């Protein structure tokens, strides 16, 4: 089989389709549809990376700084890794003759541990940080913030190691005849349990902080993001168990991967879209508007705000109690 994605039907894919027919499986050849999807999502993530770089360059701009720019940049990296893993496990590219036949390396470590779970954990940590600041009056820093995330990462590392040593037939294995990676049903159940638990925590924390001061309120963004993510989770969970060999169907694999990364981008851009766009096209006017909202929220005591609304300087009180105390 070939080892490159092609926009046309190759001889290797024709042989793969024929092999599937002999095994009683309907196999849709990789071709134009997969290629277009890969290019489109790759371009989207390229734009995301550029936006994240711009965000980090302007991370001291207060409306951006309050969005936890470093965490948001890490989310983009996790999304890219998730996409790279999806290319393998969802069957979009030929695997034979490449490192992609190592299903555990890409399907478990890259896609699940460093991609899906890291992204979900970062989102949960950011929601927990807002909860600490605005509900518990605690700073967006220190062990109180990072300890739960560190514990989660340690658990995922253990999960990855255990998955690595357990036999492939019980976790994920390469099926050479069909040139795909196949997840065992029990292993998939454990993965979905972790992801569902993480997002239920995110939804709970988002609900608890829905009424925080409007300068920092992301209730609408959180509702949009959580709705998109849970819709995708429901679809993906049902699809994985009703069509466990979905990677053989071009329509199902394209829809699955596209939905995954649509939800990821809906979340990211719902949070960062407004501050990035306004920083780019009307930087000072948006800062004036944002500082005005601080005044309306009664947060002017935590700031030294000039009479003309042209600047905002952090005070020592705010440095102790807000996520502005760092650049996470």
Beta strands, then each sheet from edge to edge (+ up, - down):
strand 1: 172-175
strand 2: 180-183
strand 3: 303-305
strand 4: 312-314
sheet 1: 1+ 2-
sheet 2: 3+ 4-
end
